[in-house]
């Protein structure tokens, strides 16, 4: 089996606030979540935060140019479609 080189990070516990947690809280989470180590709780929390905060897609190229908008308007006939309401009733 090939070994995987892992990088380490020093983690300092603080008091419980809106942006930090105490070691007691992490130990309570270990038991509550059914994990076996504090490291699992930290990985779990960071994974959830990444999914919540980071975009799930690549950023687009920004607004369409005037030429692109003109090409769209030319490709789609303007003013010939009726609304759904008028075609139903």
N, C-alpha and C positions, 0 to 999 in steps of 0.2 A: 504494500500500500504506500502510495506517495505521501510524503508529509506536506502539510500546508503551513506555510509561514504566516503567523498571525502578528498583527501589530497590537501593541498594548496602549492603553490610555489610563492615566492616573485619574481617579474619580474621587472627589472630596465631597463628603456629605455635609449638609448644612442644616439649619432649622427648617421646619416646614413653613413655606410661604407659597405665594402664587407661582413662583418661578424656581423653587428648590424643594428638595425633600430630605428628610432625616433618615438615618440608617434604620431607626425603629419602623418608620413607615415602609421602607423597602422590605424589611424582614416580615412585616405584616402582609405585604403583597405576595411574598414568596409563598406563604401558607395559604392565603386566600385564592391565589391563582393555581395552586397545585404545582408550582415549580420547585426545583431542588436547590437552586442557588440564586443569589442576588444578581449575578451577572445575567441570568435569563430574564429577570424582571427588567433590567436596564435595556437589554436588547429588544424586548417586547415593547417597552415604552417608546424607544427611539424609532422602531419600525412603524408603530401606530402614528407617531408624530410626522414621520416622513410621508406617509400616505395621506395624511390630512393637510400638510402644508405645501409640499412640493408639487408642481404641476405634473400631470400624468401624460403630457403630450409635449412635443417640441413646439416652441413658439412659431407663429406663422411669420410671413414676410411683411406684415403690416397692411395698411390700407391699400385698396386697389388704385391703380393709376387712372387718370382720365381716359387714356387710350383703352385700358381694359374695360372700363365702364361703358365706353362707346361701343366696343365690340359686343358686350353683353346686350345692350339695348338694340343693336343691329340684329343680333341673332334671335332675339325674342320679340315677336311682333307686339308693338305697344298699342293699347287701347282697343284691341279686338276681342278681348275676353270679357264675358259677363260674370257678374258675381254669382256665387253659389246660391244666394238667397233669391236672386231674380230668376235663376234657371229652375229652381225648385217650385216656386209659387207662381 
